[in-house]
Amino acid sequence: MAIGTACYLAMLWVRALEKDDVTPKDGNILVTGAAGGVGSVAIAILAKLGYTVAASTGRAETHDYLRALGASEMIDRNTLSEAGKPFQKPRWAGVIDTVGSTTLGNALAQTNYGGAVAACGLAGGADLPTTVLPFILRGVTLAGVDSVFAPMAARQEAWNRMATDLPKDKLADMVEEVPLARVLDPAPQILAGQVRGRVIVDVNA
Ligand SMILES: NC(=O)c1ccc[n+]([C@@H]2O[C@H](COP(=O)([O-])OP(=O)(O)OC[C@H]3O[C@@H](n4cnc5c(N)ncnc54)[C@H](OP(=O)(O)O)[C@@H]3O)[C@@H](O)[C@H]2O)c1
């Protein structure tokens, strides 16, 4: 369960970037919602695959943790959640976005020519304020990624890739375990956005 849906989803995202031919030599990858469950594991997988990763987080106290997972640059998430210009200085070869809303709009506006943005999360909102400019002037691709109804072939490929591309030595740092009897304890932390990585419930304890 330390692997769980988060790692599976992160692997589908990495696959989406690769399908759009984004390789480590193309430039840096931005991961938003970096200290969350999916963001954390996406950073670890991308770093293992040789990508240079920038982590967008609102929590400065997670910087050491994110660096240990493989991120080499820290971005203050407030710089992405404020409404920005529709077309900005290009910075990212690819983006893995868990936040949505203005964060995703800014990420699109900052993506390099021919880059790809993989979107699946809405931690910051389900809206998407953007324009067609990144698409028609830079050929940016916005790829939706869904884990629930993904076809079996995509699932099998994602799980197979985990055997080789998931740095399992980093998993312990990304999870906190609680017994079933204390399942409600982390709820306030989750709602306050204070959980680092993921919480596993031990149903036998
Ligand atoms: N499409 C699918 O199949 C699928 C599957 C699983 C999950 N998801 C979605 O993916 C997203 C991430 O899931 P998760 O399990 O990683 O969630 P999570 O552990 O709660 O992490 C979300 C992270 O987003 C950031 N964040 C939270 N509120 C924000 C806000 N208002 N503005 C900007 N950033 C904010 C925080 O990162 P920092 O603390 O680092 O700033 C937080 O840790 C969720 O929206 C979830 O619904 C989709």
The ligand as an SDF file (V2000), in Angstrom:
LIG
                    3D

 48 52  0  0  0  0  0  0  0  0999 V2000
   -7.0580   11.4990  -12.0750 N   0  0  0  0  0  0  0  0  0  0  0  0
   -6.8800   10.5260  -11.1860 C   0  0  0  0  0  0  0  0  0  0  0  0
   -7.0400    9.3510  -11.5130 O   0  0  0  0  0  0  0  0  0  0  0  0
   -6.4240   10.8500   -9.7880 C   0  0  0  0  0  0  0  0  0  0  0  0
   -5.9630    9.8240   -8.9300 C   0  0  0  0  0  0  0  0  0  0  0  0
   -5.4620   10.1690   -7.6810 C   0  0  0  0  0  0  0  0  0  0  0  0
   -5.4420   11.5140   -7.2770 C   0  0  0  0  0  0  0  0  0  0  0  0
   -5.9180   12.4650   -8.1180 N   0  0  0  0  0  0  0  0  0  0  0  0
   -5.9010   13.8750   -7.7420 C   0  0  0  0  0  0  0  0  0  0  0  0
   -4.5340   14.3180   -7.6680 O   0  0  0  0  0  0  0  0  0  0  0  0
   -4.4500   15.3750   -6.7060 C   0  0  0  0  0  0  0  0  0  0  0  0
   -3.2870   15.0670   -5.7680 C   0  0  0  0  0  0  0  0  0  0  0  0
   -3.5930   13.9020   -4.9770 O   0  0  0  0  0  0  0  0  0  0  0  0
   -2.7390   13.6100   -3.6790 P   0  0  0  0  0  0  0  0  0  0  0  0
   -3.1740   12.2960   -3.1540 O   0  0  0  0  0  0  0  0  0  0  0  0
   -1.2960   13.8360   -3.9710 O   0  0  0  0  0  0  0  0  0  0  0  0
   -3.2680   14.7770   -2.6960 O   0  0  0  0  0  0  0  0  0  0  0  0
   -2.5420   15.4060   -1.4230 P   0  0  0  0  0  0  0  0  0  0  0  0
   -1.6480   14.4050   -0.7870 O   0  0  0  0  0  0  0  0  0  0  0  0
   -3.5960   16.0710   -0.6220 O   0  0  0  0  0  0  0  0  0  0  0  0
   -1.5540   16.5080   -2.0730 O   0  0  0  0  0  0  0  0  0  0  0  0
   -2.0230   17.6190   -2.7320 C   0  0  0  0  0  0  0  0  0  0  0  0
   -0.9460   18.7150   -2.6200 C   0  0  0  0  0  0  0  0  0  0  0  0
   -1.3740   19.8430   -3.3850 O   0  0  0  0  0  0  0  0  0  0  0  0
   -0.9140   21.0250   -2.7830 C   0  0  0  0  0  0  0  0  0  0  0  0
   -2.0770   21.8970   -2.5170 N   0  0  0  0  0  0  0  0  0  0  0  0
   -3.1250   21.6440   -1.6920 C   0  0  0  0  0  0  0  0  0  0  0  0
   -4.0060   22.6670   -1.7270 N   0  0  0  0  0  0  0  0  0  0  0  0
   -3.4920   23.5710   -2.6130 C   0  0  0  0  0  0  0  0  0  0  0  0
   -3.9420   24.8390   -3.0700 C   0  0  0  0  0  0  0  0  0  0  0  0
   -5.0960   25.3950   -2.6490 N   0  0  0  0  0  0  0  0  0  0  0  0
   -3.1740   25.5060   -3.9550 N   0  0  0  0  0  0  0  0  0  0  0  0
   -2.0150   24.9690   -4.4090 C   0  0  0  0  0  0  0  0  0  0  0  0
   -1.5250   23.7740   -3.9880 N   0  0  0  0  0  0  0  0  0  0  0  0
   -2.2830   23.0860   -3.1050 C   0  0  0  0  0  0  0  0  0  0  0  0
   -0.2050   20.6300   -1.4930 C   0  0  0  0  0  0  0  0  0  0  0  0
    1.1790   20.5280   -1.8090 O   0  0  0  0  0  0  0  0  0  0  0  0
    2.3000   21.3860   -1.0260 P   0  0  0  0  0  0  0  0  0  0  0  0
    2.0070   21.2120    0.4260 O   0  0  0  0  0  0  0  0  0  0  0  0
    3.5910   20.7780   -1.4610 O   0  0  0  0  0  0  0  0  0  0  0  0
    2.1240   22.8080   -1.4770 O   0  0  0  0  0  0  0  0  0  0  0  0
   -0.7470   19.2490   -1.2150 C   0  0  0  0  0  0  0  0  0  0  0  0
    0.1600   18.4650   -0.4820 O   0  0  0  0  0  0  0  0  0  0  0  0
   -5.8020   15.4670   -6.0110 C   0  0  0  0  0  0  0  0  0  0  0  0
   -6.5320   16.5590   -6.5460 O   0  0  0  0  0  0  0  0  0  0  0  0
   -6.4650   14.1410   -6.3640 C   0  0  0  0  0  0  0  0  0  0  0  0
   -7.8670   14.2790   -6.3880 O   0  0  0  0  0  0  0  0  0  0  0  0
   -6.3980   12.1610   -9.3540 C   0  0  0  0  0  0  0  0  0  0  0  0
  1  2  1  0
  2  3  2  0
  2  4  1  0
  4  5  1  0
  4 48  2  0
  5  6  2  0
  6  7  1  0
  7  8  2  0
  8  9  1  0
  8 48  1  0
  9 10  1  0
  9 46  1  0
 10 11  1  0
 11 12  1  0
 11 44  1  0
 12 13  1  0
 13 14  1  0
 14 15  2  0
 14 16  1  0
 14 17  1  0
 17 18  1  0
 18 19  2  0
 18 20  1  0
 18 21  1  0
 21 22  1  0
 22 23  1  0
 23 24  1  0
 23 42  1  0
 24 25  1  0
 25 26  1  0
 25 36  1  0
 26 27  1  0
 26 35  1  0
 27 28  2  0
 28 29  1  0
 29 30  1  0
 29 35  2  0
 30 31  1  0
 30 32  2  0
 32 33  1  0
 33 34  2  0
 34 35  1  0
 36 37  1  0
 36 42  1  0
 37 38  1  0
 38 39  2  0
 38 40  1  0
 38 41  1  0
 42 43  1  0
 44 45  1  0
 44 46  1  0
 46 47  1  0
M  CHG  2   8   1  16  -1
M  END
$$$$
